[in-house]
Amino acid sequence: MISIAAQLKLPQMGVNMQTGKNMPKQTGFILLGLLVLIVIAGFALTQASTKWSDARKREREQELLKVGDVIRKAIGSYYNQTPGVVKEYPPNLEALLKDNRLPVPKRYLRKIYIDPVTQREGWGIVEAPSGGIMGVYSLSADVPYKTKGFRPIYKHFENKKYYGEWYFAYVELPVPQ
């Protein structure tokens, strides 16, 4: 059987077409380029997530300083508002929500804050020598970012190894005579 192309004297296409065996050796470059692009994108995303995580930890640290200071001041207000001569610290943190010792109940805190670093309820308690709570601290064992440059009242926070060493305690200053 003679093909129609042969009968019409047309050039046969099958003879001139290249097969896969004669193709140049450049087929793997596109896949290699995509692989390199994926690796670079993965590295960039890893760096971005690390920076975001560090920023989040710094925000939580700042929140810990703010909340700890609010609780310390509330304990100080409770202590200084004690009726009578003998001052006393609150028996627990809930006593800062509503102080019934006075004729008109007083609130020193609106709520008991969660620990910003651990994101859980509960604080470490600094007990007063005479009983009650004179301060709080975080239960976190994370390493703090800030190690220097604290306000004078928190100079003792400098060079601490973990947040659990940051004590937010109210200590009555002696009256100069």
C-alpha positions as CSV (number, residue, x, y, z in Angstrom):
1,M,0.0,0.0,0.0
2,I,1.4,3.3,-1.0
3,S,0.7,6.4,1.2
4,I,-1.2,9.3,-0.2
5,A,1.8,11.6,0.4
6,A,3.9,9.3,-1.8
7,Q,1.3,9.3,-4.5
8,L,1.1,13.0,-4.5
9,K,4.8,13.3,-4.3
10,L,4.7,15.3,-1.0
11,P,7.6,15.2,1.4
12,Q,6.9,12.7,4.2
13,M,6.7,14.4,7.6
14,G,7.5,11.4,9.8
15,V,11.1,11.2,8.5
16,N,12.0,14.7,9.5
17,M,10.3,14.8,13.0
18,Q,12.6,14.6,16.0
19,T,12.0,11.9,18.6
20,G,12.6,12.2,22.3
21,K,16.0,10.6,21.8
22,N,17.4,13.5,19.7
23,M,16.2,16.3,22.1
24,P,18.9,18.6,23.8
25,K,19.9,17.8,27.4
26,Q,18.1,21.0,28.9
27,T,14.9,19.4,30.1
28,G,16.0,19.3,33.8
29,F,16.8,23.0,34.2
30,I,13.2,24.1,34.6
31,L,12.6,21.6,37.4
32,L,15.9,22.5,39.0
33,G,15.0,26.2,38.8
34,L,11.6,25.5,40.5
35,L,13.3,23.5,43.2
36,V,15.7,26.4,43.9
37,L,12.8,28.8,44.0
38,I,10.9,26.6,46.5
39,V,14.0,26.4,48.7
40,I,14.5,30.2,48.7
41,A,10.8,30.8,49.5
42,G,11.0,28.3,52.3
43,F,14.0,30.0,53.8
44,A,12.4,33.4,53.5
45,L,9.2,32.2,55.2
46,T,11.3,30.6,58.0
47,Q,13.1,33.9,58.6
48,A,9.8,35.8,58.6
49,S,8.2,33.4,61.1
50,T,11.2,33.7,63.4
51,K,11.0,37.5,63.3
52,W,7.3,37.4,64.0
53,S,7.8,35.0,66.9
54,D,10.5,37.2,68.4
55,A,8.2,40.2,68.0
56,R,5.4,38.4,69.7
57,K,7.6,37.4,72.6
58,R,8.8,41.0,73.1
59,E,5.1,42.1,73.2
60,R,4.4,39.5,75.8
61,E,7.4,40.7,77.8
62,Q,6.2,44.3,77.7
63,E,2.7,43.1,78.7
64,L,4.2,41.2,81.7
65,L,6.0,44.4,82.8
66,K,2.7,46.3,82.6
67,V,0.5,43.8,84.2
68,G,3.0,43.0,87.0
69,D,3.3,46.7,87.8
70,V,-0.5,47.0,87.9
71,I,-0.8,44.1,90.4
72,R,2.1,45.5,92.5
73,K,0.4,48.9,92.7
74,A,-2.9,47.2,93.6
75,I,-1.2,45.3,96.4
76,G,0.3,48.6,97.6
77,S,-3.0,50.4,97.5
78,Y,-4.6,47.5,99.5
79,Y,-1.8,47.7,102.0
80,N,-1.9,51.4,102.4
81,Q,-5.8,51.5,102.7
82,T,-5.8,49.1,105.6
83,P,-7.9,50.6,108.4
84,G,-6.1,51.0,111.7
85,V,-2.4,51.2,112.6
86,V,-1.3,47.7,111.6
87,K,-1.0,47.4,107.9
88,E,-1.7,44.1,106.2
89,Y,-1.3,42.6,102.7
90,P,-4.2,41.0,100.9
91,P,-4.8,37.4,101.8
92,N,-5.1,36.4,98.1
93,L,-5.4,38.0,94.7
94,E,-9.2,37.9,94.8
95,A,-9.2,40.3,97.7
96,L,-7.9,43.0,95.3
97,L,-11.1,42.7,93.3
98,K,-13.3,43.8,96.1
99,D,-12.1,45.0,99.5
100,N,-14.9,44.6,102.1
101,R,-12.8,45.9,105.0
102,L,-14.0,49.4,104.4
103,P,-17.5,50.8,104.9
104,V,-17.7,51.3,101.1
105,P,-16.1,48.3,99.3
106,K,-13.1,49.3,97.1
107,R,-11.7,47.7,94.0
108,Y,-8.0,47.7,93.3
109,L,-8.1,45.5,90.2
110,R,-10.9,45.1,87.7
111,K,-9.9,41.5,87.0
112,I,-7.2,39.0,87.8
113,Y,-4.9,39.1,84.8
114,I,-3.5,36.0,83.1
115,D,0.2,35.7,82.9
116,P,1.1,37.3,79.6
117,V,4.1,35.1,79.0
118,T,2.5,31.7,79.7
119,Q,-0.9,32.8,78.5
120,R,-2.5,30.9,81.5
121,E,-4.2,31.8,84.7
122,G,-2.1,31.7,87.8
123,W,0.9,33.5,89.1
124,G,3.7,32.6,91.5
125,I,3.0,34.2,94.8
126,V,5.5,36.2,96.9
127,E,4.3,35.8,100.5
128,A,4.7,38.6,103.0
129,P,6.5,37.8,106.2
130,S,3.5,38.8,108.3
131,G,1.1,36.8,106.0
132,G,-0.7,37.6,102.8
133,I,0.5,38.4,99.4
134,M,3.1,41.1,98.8
135,G,3.8,40.3,95.1
136,V,3.6,38.0,92.1
137,Y,5.9,36.6,89.5
138,S,5.5,34.7,86.2
139,L,5.6,30.9,86.3
140,S,7.5,31.0,82.9
141,A,11.0,29.5,82.6
142,D,11.6,31.4,79.3
143,V,14.6,33.5,78.9
144,P,13.8,37.3,78.8
145,Y,14.9,39.5,75.9
146,K,15.3,42.6,78.1
147,T,18.2,42.3,80.5
148,K,19.1,46.0,81.0
149,G,17.6,49.4,81.0
150,F,14.8,48.8,83.5
151,R,13.1,51.5,85.5
152,P,14.7,52.2,88.9
153,I,12.1,50.3,90.8
154,Y,12.8,47.2,88.7
155,K,16.7,47.4,88.6
156,H,16.7,44.0,90.3
157,F,15.4,42.5,87.0
158,E,18.7,43.1,85.3
159,N,20.7,40.0,84.2
160,K,18.0,37.6,85.3
161,K,18.0,34.2,83.6
162,Y,14.3,33.6,83.3
163,Y,11.0,35.5,83.8
164,G,10.3,33.6,87.0
165,E,13.0,35.7,88.6
166,W,11.1,38.9,87.9
167,Y,9.3,39.7,91.2
168,F,6.6,42.3,91.2
169,A,6.4,42.9,94.9
170,Y,5.2,45.9,96.9
171,V,7.6,46.8,99.7
172,E,6.8,49.7,101.9
173,L,9.6,52.2,101.8
174,P,10.9,53.4,105.2
175,V,9.8,56.9,106.2
176,P,12.8,59.2,106.5
177,Q,13.1,60.8,109.9
